[in-house]
Amino acid sequence: MAEGRYRVVIRCPVCSEKYILRGSRNEKGEYETGFKRCVCGNEENLNIDASLE
């Protein structure tokens, strides 16, 4: 697992909102950004793309 910061792009397919955040990976391989849910209330069906900064 690579150490460092990631540029994480989260897109909501429900309302087409787009979020660009910075984060890191945790022990489970998930991205930690502090993002909880979209403004439309969607918190499960999200498209997540990440790239190492």
mmJSON file of the N, C-alpha and C atoms, coordinates in Angstrom:
{"data_MODEL":{"atom_site":{
"group_PDB":["ATOM","ATOM","ATOM","ATOM","ATOM","ATOM","ATOM","ATOM","ATOM","ATOM","ATOM","ATOM","ATOM","ATOM","ATOM","ATOM","ATOM","ATOM","ATOM","ATOM","ATOM","ATOM","ATOM","ATOM","ATOM","ATOM","ATOM","ATOM","ATOM","ATOM","ATOM","ATOM","ATOM","ATOM","ATOM","ATOM","ATOM","ATOM","ATOM","ATOM","ATOM","ATOM","ATOM","ATOM","ATOM","ATOM","ATOM","ATOM","ATOM","ATOM","ATOM","ATOM","ATOM","ATOM","ATOM","ATOM","ATOM","ATOM","ATOM","ATOM","ATOM","ATOM","ATOM","ATOM","ATOM","ATOM","ATOM","ATOM","ATOM","ATOM","ATOM","ATOM","ATOM","ATOM","ATOM","ATOM","ATOM","ATOM","ATOM","ATOM","ATOM","ATOM","ATOM","ATOM","ATOM","ATOM","ATOM","ATOM","ATOM","ATOM","ATOM","ATOM","ATOM","ATOM","ATOM","ATOM","ATOM","ATOM","ATOM","ATOM","ATOM","ATOM","ATOM","ATOM","ATOM","ATOM","ATOM","ATOM","ATOM","ATOM","ATOM","ATOM","ATOM","ATOM","ATOM","ATOM","ATOM","ATOM","ATOM","ATOM","ATOM","ATOM","ATOM","ATOM","ATOM","ATOM","ATOM","ATOM","ATOM","ATOM","ATOM","ATOM","ATOM","ATOM","ATOM","ATOM","ATOM","ATOM","ATOM","ATOM","ATOM","ATOM","ATOM","ATOM","ATOM","ATOM","ATOM","ATOM","ATOM","ATOM","ATOM","ATOM","ATOM","ATOM","ATOM","ATOM","ATOM","ATOM","ATOM"],
"id":[1,2,3,4,5,6,7,8,9,10,11,12,13,14,15,16,17,18,19,20,21,22,23,24,25,26,27,28,29,30,31,32,33,34,35,36,37,38,39,40,41,42,43,44,45,46,47,48,49,50,51,52,53,54,55,56,57,58,59,60,61,62,63,64,65,66,67,68,69,70,71,72,73,74,75,76,77,78,79,80,81,82,83,84,85,86,87,88,89,90,91,92,93,94,95,96,97,98,99,100,101,102,103,104,105,106,107,108,109,110,111,112,113,114,115,116,117,118,119,120,121,122,123,124,125,126,127,128,129,130,131,132,133,134,135,136,137,138,139,140,141,142,143,144,145,146,147,148,149,150,151,152,153,154,155,156,157,158,159],
"type_symbol":["N","C","C","N","C","C","N","C","C","N","C","C","N","C","C","N","C","C","N","C","C","N","C","C","N","C","C","N","C","C","N","C","C","N","C","C","N","C","C","N","C","C","N","C","C","N","C","C","N","C","C","N","C","C","N","C","C","N","C","C","N","C","C","N","C","C","N","C","C","N","C","C","N","C","C","N","C","C","N","C","C","N","C","C","N","C","C","N","C","C","N","C","C","N","C","C","N","C","C","N","C","C","N","C","C","N","C","C","N","C","C","N","C","C","N","C","C","N","C","C","N","C","C","N","C","C","N","C","C","N","C","C","N","C","C","N","C","C","N","C","C","N","C","C","N","C","C","N","C","C","N","C","C","N","C","C","N","C","C"],
"label_atom_id":["N","CA","C","N","CA","C","N","CA","C","N","CA","C","N","CA","C","N","CA","C","N","CA","C","N","CA","C","N","CA","C","N","CA","C","N","CA","C","N","CA","C","N","CA","C","N","CA","C","N","CA","C","N","CA","C","N","CA","C","N","CA","C","N","CA","C","N","CA","C","N","CA","C","N","CA","C","N","CA","C","N","CA","C","N","CA","C","N","CA","C","N","CA","C","N","CA","C","N","CA","C","N","CA","C","N","CA","C","N","CA","C","N","CA","C","N","CA","C","N","CA","C","N","CA","C","N","CA","C","N","CA","C","N","CA","C","N","CA","C","N","CA","C","N","CA","C","N","CA","C","N","CA","C","N","CA","C","N","CA","C","N","CA","C","N","CA","C","N","CA","C","N","CA","C","N","CA","C","N","CA","C","N","CA","C"],
"label_alt_id":[null,null,null,null,null,null,null,null,null,null,null,null,null,null,null,null,null,null,null,null,null,null,null,null,null,null,null,null,null,null,null,null,null,null,null,null,null,null,null,null,null,null,null,null,null,null,null,null,null,null,null,null,null,null,null,null,null,null,null,null,null,null,null,null,null,null,null,null,null,null,null,null,null,null,null,null,null,null,null,null,null,null,null,null,null,null,null,null,null,null,null,null,null,null,null,null,null,null,null,null,null,null,null,null,null,null,null,null,null,null,null,null,null,null,null,null,null,null,null,null,null,null,null,null,null,null,null,null,null,null,null,null,null,null,null,null,null,null,null,null,null,null,null,null,null,null,null,null,null,null,null,null,null,null,null,null,null,null,null],
"label_comp_id":["MET","MET","MET","ALA","ALA","ALA","GLU","GLU","GLU","GLY","GLY","GLY","ARG","ARG","ARG","TYR","TYR","TYR","ARG","ARG","ARG","VAL","VAL","VAL","VAL","VAL","VAL","ILE","ILE","ILE","ARG","ARG","ARG","CYS","CYS","CYS","PRO","PRO","PRO","VAL","VAL","VAL","CYS","CYS","CYS","SER","SER","SER","GLU","GLU","GLU","LYS","LYS","LYS","TYR","TYR","TYR","ILE","ILE","ILE","LEU","LEU","LEU","ARG","ARG","ARG","GLY","GLY","GLY","SER","SER","SER","ARG","ARG","ARG","ASN","ASN","ASN","GLU","GLU","GLU","LYS","LYS","LYS","GLY","GLY","GLY","GLU","GLU","GLU","TYR","TYR","TYR","GLU","GLU","GLU","THR","THR","THR","GLY","GLY","GLY","PHE","PHE","PHE","LYS","LYS","LYS","ARG","ARG","ARG","CYS","CYS","CYS","VAL","VAL","VAL","CYS","CYS","CYS","GLY","GLY","GLY","ASN","ASN","ASN","GLU","GLU","GLU","GLU","GLU","GLU","ASN","ASN","ASN","LEU","LEU","LEU","ASN","ASN","ASN","ILE","ILE","ILE","ASP","ASP","ASP","ALA","ALA","ALA","SER","SER","SER","LEU","LEU","LEU","GLU","GLU","GLU"],
"label_asym_id":["A","A","A","A","A","A","A","A","A","A","A","A","A","A","A","A","A","A","A","A","A","A","A","A","A","A","A","A","A","A","A","A","A","A","A","A","A","A","A","A","A","A","A","A","A","A","A","A","A","A","A","A","A","A","A","A","A","A","A","A","A","A","A","A","A","A","A","A","A","A","A","A","A","A","A","A","A","A","A","A","A","A","A","A","A","A","A","A","A","A","A","A","A","A","A","A","A","A","A","A","A","A","A","A","A","A","A","A","A","A","A","A","A","A","A","A","A","A","A","A","A","A","A","A","A","A","A","A","A","A","A","A","A","A","A","A","A","A","A","A","A","A","A","A","A","A","A","A","A","A","A","A","A","A","A","A","A","A","A"],
"label_entity_id":["1","1","1","1","1","1","1","1","1","1","1","1","1","1","1","1","1","1","1","1","1","1","1","1","1","1","1","1","1","1","1","1","1","1","1","1","1","1","1","1","1","1","1","1","1","1","1","1","1","1","1","1","1","1","1","1","1","1","1","1","1","1","1","1","1","1","1","1","1","1","1","1","1","1","1","1","1","1","1","1","1","1","1","1","1","1","1","1","1","1","1","1","1","1","1","1","1","1","1","1","1","1","1","1","1","1","1","1","1","1","1","1","1","1","1","1","1","1","1","1","1","1","1","1","1","1","1","1","1","1","1","1","1","1","1","1","1","1","1","1","1","1","1","1","1","1","1","1","1","1","1","1","1","1","1","1","1","1","1"],
"label_seq_id":[1,1,1,2,2,2,3,3,3,4,4,4,5,5,5,6,6,6,7,7,7,8,8,8,9,9,9,10,10,10,11,11,11,12,12,12,13,13,13,14,14,14,15,15,15,16,16,16,17,17,17,18,18,18,19,19,19,20,20,20,21,21,21,22,22,22,23,23,23,24,24,24,25,25,25,26,26,26,27,27,27,28,28,28,29,29,29,30,30,30,31,31,31,32,32,32,33,33,33,34,34,34,35,35,35,36,36,36,37,37,37,38,38,38,39,39,39,40,40,40,41,41,41,42,42,42,43,43,43,44,44,44,45,45,45,46,46,46,47,47,47,48,48,48,49,49,49,50,50,50,51,51,51,52,52,52,53,53,53],
"pdbx_PDB_ins_code":[null,null,null,null,null,null,null,null,null,null,null,null,null,null,null,null,null,null,null,null,null,null,null,null,null,null,null,null,null,null,null,null,null,null,null,null,null,null,null,null,null,null,null,null,null,null,null,null,null,null,null,null,null,null,null,null,null,null,null,null,null,null,null,null,null,null,null,null,null,null,null,null,null,null,null,null,null,null,null,null,null,null,null,null,null,null,null,null,null,null,null,null,null,null,null,null,null,null,null,null,null,null,null,null,null,null,null,null,null,null,null,null,null,null,null,null,null,null,null,null,null,null,null,null,null,null,null,null,null,null,null,null,null,null,null,null,null,null,null,null,null,null,null,null,null,null,null,null,null,null,null,null,null,null,null,null,null,null,null],
"Cartn_x":[0.855,0.0,0.901,0.61,1.422,1.066,2.098,1.895,1.784,1.097,1.014,-0.403,-0.533,-1.829,-2.398,-3.692,-4.395,-5.347,-5.521,-6.562,-7.75,-8.832,-9.999,-11.15,-11.684,-12.83,-14.038,-15.055,-16.285,-17.408,-18.087,-19.219,-20.478,-21.557,-22.851,-23.668,-24.027,-24.839,-26.298,-26.732,-28.122,-28.355,-27.489,-27.7,-26.57,-25.554,-24.411,-23.478,-23.556,-22.634,-21.242,-20.209,-18.825,-18.041,-17.259,-16.433,-14.99,-14.07,-12.641,-12.019,-11.47,-10.945,-9.533,-8.86,-7.56,-7.706,-7.014,-7.098,-5.96,-6.04,-5.033,-5.762,-5.01,-5.613,-5.471,-6.482,-6.412,-5.951,-5.958,-5.479,-6.328,-7.595,-8.502,-8.387,-7.577,-7.438,-8.471,-9.269,-10.28,-9.669,-10.273,-9.781,-10.426,-9.602,-10.068,-10.035,-11.217,-11.298,-12.174,-12.958,-13.909,-15.264,-15.398,-16.654,-17.657,-18.87,-19.905,-21.032,-21.598,-22.693,-22.841,-23.481,-23.74,-24.821,-24.903,-25.925,-27.343,-27.5,-28.827,-29.201,-28.269,-28.552,-27.985,-27.472,-26.895,-25.592,-25.462,-24.215,-23.682,-24.356,-23.902,-23.522,-24.26,-24.016,-23.204,-21.871,-20.992,-19.881,-19.455,-18.334,-17.096,-16.071,-14.866,-13.658,-12.905,-11.658,-10.566,-9.389,-8.304,-6.985,-6.129,-4.786,-3.807,-2.618,-1.578,-1.116,-0.975,-0.53,0.955],
"Cartn_y":[-1.18,0.0,1.243,2.159,3.372,4.383,4.984,6.041,7.365,8.312,9.626,10.121,11.25,11.893,11.556,11.44,11.128,12.255,12.468,13.372,12.474,12.661,11.794,12.58,12.047,12.658,11.762,12.339,11.612,12.209,11.345,11.784,11.057,11.812,11.25,10.998,9.739,9.46,9.887,10.178,10.582,12.03,12.946,14.37,14.982,14.198,14.627,15.613,15.712,16.569,15.947,16.803,16.34,16.984,16.172,16.644,16.265,17.198,16.923,17.144,16.072,16.103,15.535,15.748,15.136,14.185,13.064,12.108,11.123,10.146,9.096,7.759,6.658,5.335,4.814,4.093,3.487,2.032,1.299,-0.08,-1.011,-0.67,-1.495,-1.213,-0.203,0.161,1.165,1.696,2.694,4.086,5.037,6.415,7.19,7.847,8.676,10.139,10.727,12.123,12.94,12.288,12.982,13.139,12.683,12.776,11.792,12.255,11.396,11.093,12.149,11.938,13.15,12.946,14.009,14.95,16.129,17.087,16.577,15.635,15.081,13.966,13.59,12.557,11.193,11.036,9.765,9.523,8.356,8.042,6.659,5.922,4.571,4.388,4.958,4.761,5.937,5.893,6.97,6.416,7.187,6.805,7.509,6.723,7.26,6.929,7.974,7.83,8.515,7.891,8.482,8.355,9.337,9.307,9.872,9.306,9.753,11.14,12.021,13.399,13.456],
"Cartn_z":[0.0,0.0,0.0,-0.875,-1.01,0.077,0.633,1.617,0.881,1.476,0.862,0.744,0.095,-0.073,-1.444,-1.5,-2.734,-3.085,-4.368,-4.872,-5.173,-4.445,-4.543,-5.178,-6.267,-6.942,-6.682,-6.063,-5.743,-6.577,-7.343,-8.169,-7.718,-7.635,-7.253,-8.517,-8.805,-9.993,-9.839,-8.627,-8.387,-8.812,-8.362,-8.652,-9.483,-9.847,-10.676,-9.973,-8.665,-7.915,-7.943,-7.918,-7.973,-6.838,-6.133,-5.027,-5.305,-5.091,-5.224,-3.856,-3.284,-1.923,-1.886,-0.784,-0.554,0.625,0.55,1.634,1.597,2.475,2.55,2.641,2.569,2.668,4.085,4.539,5.866,5.746,6.849,6.877,6.017,5.821,5.021,3.525,3.154,1.748,1.277,2.21,1.867,1.941,1.242,1.249,2.386,3.186,4.299,3.857,3.665,3.251,4.185,5.012,5.863,5.189,3.936,3.2,3.78,4.045,4.612,3.628,3.006,2.057,1.151,0.034,-0.943,-0.412,-0.969,-0.555,-0.816,-1.748,-2.032,-1.053,-0.167,0.822,0.464,-0.745,-1.17,-0.416,0.215,0.911,0.573,-0.307,-0.629,-2.085,-3.003,-4.425,-4.967,-4.766,-5.189,-6.077,-7.062,-7.912,-7.383,-7.03,-6.418,-7.281,-7.665,-8.411,-7.605,-7.53,-6.755,-7.512,-7.316,-7.89,-6.875,-6.859,-5.944,-6.321,-5.34,-5.623,-5.82],
"occupancy":[1.0,1.0,1.0,1.0,1.0,1.0,1.0,1.0,1.0,1.0,1.0,1.0,1.0,1.0,1.0,1.0,1.0,1.0,1.0,1.0,1.0,1.0,1.0,1.0,1.0,1.0,1.0,1.0,1.0,1.0,1.0,1.0,1.0,1.0,1.0,1.0,1.0,1.0,1.0,1.0,1.0,1.0,1.0,1.0,1.0,1.0,1.0,1.0,1.0,1.0,1.0,1.0,1.0,1.0,1.0,1.0,1.0,1.0,1.0,1.0,1.0,1.0,1.0,1.0,1.0,1.0,1.0,1.0,1.0,1.0,1.0,1.0,1.0,1.0,1.0,1.0,1.0,1.0,1.0,1.0,1.0,1.0,1.0,1.0,1.0,1.0,1.0,1.0,1.0,1.0,1.0,1.0,1.0,1.0,1.0,1.0,1.0,1.0,1.0,1.0,1.0,1.0,1.0,1.0,1.0,1.0,1.0,1.0,1.0,1.0,1.0,1.0,1.0,1.0,1.0,1.0,1.0,1.0,1.0,1.0,1.0,1.0,1.0,1.0,1.0,1.0,1.0,1.0,1.0,1.0,1.0,1.0,1.0,1.0,1.0,1.0,1.0,1.0,1.0,1.0,1.0,1.0,1.0,1.0,1.0,1.0,1.0,1.0,1.0,1.0,1.0,1.0,1.0,1.0,1.0,1.0,1.0,1.0,1.0],
"B_iso_or_equiv":[0.0,0.0,0.0,0.0,0.0,0.0,0.0,0.0,0.0,0.0,0.0,0.0,0.0,0.0,0.0,0.0,0.0,0.0,0.0,0.0,0.0,0.0,0.0,0.0,0.0,0.0,0.0,0.0,0.0,0.0,0.0,0.0,0.0,0.0,0.0,0.0,0.0,0.0,0.0,0.0,0.0,0.0,0.0,0.0,0.0,0.0,0.0,0.0,0.0,0.0,0.0,0.0,0.0,0.0,0.0,0.0,0.0,0.0,0.0,0.0,0.0,0.0,0.0,0.0,0.0,0.0,0.0,0.0,0.0,0.0,0.0,0.0,0.0,0.0,0.0,0.0,0.0,0.0,0.0,0.0,0.0,0.0,0.0,0.0,0.0,0.0,0.0,0.0,0.0,0.0,0.0,0.0,0.0,0.0,0.0,0.0,0.0,0.0,0.0,0.0,0.0,0.0,0.0,0.0,0.0,0.0,0.0,0.0,0.0,0.0,0.0,0.0,0.0,0.0,0.0,0.0,0.0,0.0,0.0,0.0,0.0,0.0,0.0,0.0,0.0,0.0,0.0,0.0,0.0,0.0,0.0,0.0,0.0,0.0,0.0,0.0,0.0,0.0,0.0,0.0,0.0,0.0,0.0,0.0,0.0,0.0,0.0,0.0,0.0,0.0,0.0,0.0,0.0,0.0,0.0,0.0,0.0,0.0,0.0],
"pdbx_formal_charge":[null,null,null,null,null,null,null,null,null,null,null,null,null,null,null,null,null,null,null,null,null,null,null,null,null,null,null,null,null,null,null,null,null,null,null,null,null,null,null,null,null,null,null,null,null,null,null,null,null,null,null,null,null,null,null,null,null,null,null,null,null,null,null,null,null,null,null,null,null,null,null,null,null,null,null,null,null,null,null,null,null,null,null,null,null,null,null,null,null,null,null,null,null,null,null,null,null,null,null,null,null,null,null,null,null,null,null,null,null,null,null,null,null,null,null,null,null,null,null,null,null,null,null,null,null,null,null,null,null,null,null,null,null,null,null,null,null,null,null,null,null,null,null,null,null,null,null,null,null,null,null,null,null,null,null,null,null,null,null],
"auth_seq_id":[1,1,1,2,2,2,3,3,3,4,4,4,5,5,5,6,6,6,7,7,7,8,8,8,9,9,9,10,10,10,11,11,11,12,12,12,13,13,13,14,14,14,15,15,15,16,16,16,17,17,17,18,18,18,19,19,19,20,20,20,21,21,21,22,22,22,23,23,23,24,24,24,25,25,25,26,26,26,27,27,27,28,28,28,29,29,29,30,30,30,31,31,31,32,32,32,33,33,33,34,34,34,35,35,35,36,36,36,37,37,37,38,38,38,39,39,39,40,40,40,41,41,41,42,42,42,43,43,43,44,44,44,45,45,45,46,46,46,47,47,47,48,48,48,49,49,49,50,50,50,51,51,51,52,52,52,53,53,53],
"auth_comp_id":["MET","MET","MET","ALA","ALA","ALA","GLU","GLU","GLU","GLY","GLY","GLY","ARG","ARG","ARG","TYR","TYR","TYR","ARG","ARG","ARG","VAL","VAL","VAL","VAL","VAL","VAL","ILE","ILE","ILE","ARG","ARG","ARG","CYS","CYS","CYS","PRO","PRO","PRO","VAL","VAL","VAL","CYS","CYS","CYS","SER","SER","SER","GLU","GLU","GLU","LYS","LYS","LYS","TYR","TYR","TYR","ILE","ILE","ILE","LEU","LEU","LEU","ARG","ARG","ARG","GLY","GLY","GLY","SER","SER","SER","ARG","ARG","ARG","ASN","ASN","ASN","GLU","GLU","GLU","LYS","LYS","LYS","GLY","GLY","GLY","GLU","GLU","GLU","TYR","TYR","TYR","GLU","GLU","GLU","THR","THR","THR","GLY","GLY","GLY","PHE","PHE","PHE","LYS","LYS","LYS","ARG","ARG","ARG","CYS","CYS","CYS","VAL","VAL","VAL","CYS","CYS","CYS","GLY","GLY","GLY","ASN","ASN","ASN","GLU","GLU","GLU","GLU","GLU","GLU","ASN","ASN","ASN","LEU","LEU","LEU","ASN","ASN","ASN","ILE","ILE","ILE","ASP","ASP","ASP","ALA","ALA","ALA","SER","SER","SER","LEU","LEU","LEU","GLU","GLU","GLU"],
"auth_asym_id":["A","A","A","A","A","A","A","A","A","A","A","A","A","A","A","A","A","A","A","A","A","A","A","A","A","A","A","A","A","A","A","A","A","A","A","A","A","A","A","A","A","A","A","A","A","A","A","A","A","A","A","A","A","A","A","A","A","A","A","A","A","A","A","A","A","A","A","A","A","A","A","A","A","A","A","A","A","A","A","A","A","A","A","A","A","A","A","A","A","A","A","A","A","A","A","A","A","A","A","A","A","A","A","A","A","A","A","A","A","A","A","A","A","A","A","A","A","A","A","A","A","A","A","A","A","A","A","A","A","A","A","A","A","A","A","A","A","A","A","A","A","A","A","A","A","A","A","A","A","A","A","A","A","A","A","A","A","A","A"],
"auth_atom_id":["N","CA","C","N","CA","C","N","CA","C","N","CA","C","N","CA","C","N","CA","C","N","CA","C","N","CA","C","N","CA","C","N","CA","C","N","CA","C","N","CA","C","N","CA","C","N","CA","C","N","CA","C","N","CA","C","N","CA","C","N","CA","C","N","CA","C","N","CA","C","N","CA","C","N","CA","C","N","CA","C","N","CA","C","N","CA","C","N","CA","C","N","CA","C","N","CA","C","N","CA","C","N","CA","C","N","CA","C","N","CA","C","N","CA","C","N","CA","C","N","CA","C","N","CA","C","N","CA","C","N","CA","C","N","CA","C","N","CA","C","N","CA","C","N","CA","C","N","CA","C","N","CA","C","N","CA","C","N","CA","C","N","CA","C","N","CA","C","N","CA","C","N","CA","C","N","CA","C","N","CA","C","N","CA","C"],
"pdbx_PDB_model_num":[1,1,1,1,1,1,1,1,1,1,1,1,1,1,1,1,1,1,1,1,1,1,1,1,1,1,1,1,1,1,1,1,1,1,1,1,1,1,1,1,1,1,1,1,1,1,1,1,1,1,1,1,1,1,1,1,1,1,1,1,1,1,1,1,1,1,1,1,1,1,1,1,1,1,1,1,1,1,1,1,1,1,1,1,1,1,1,1,1,1,1,1,1,1,1,1,1,1,1,1,1,1,1,1,1,1,1,1,1,1,1,1,1,1,1,1,1,1,1,1,1,1,1,1,1,1,1,1,1,1,1,1,1,1,1,1,1,1,1,1,1,1,1,1,1,1,1,1,1,1,1,1,1,1,1,1,1,1,1]
}}}
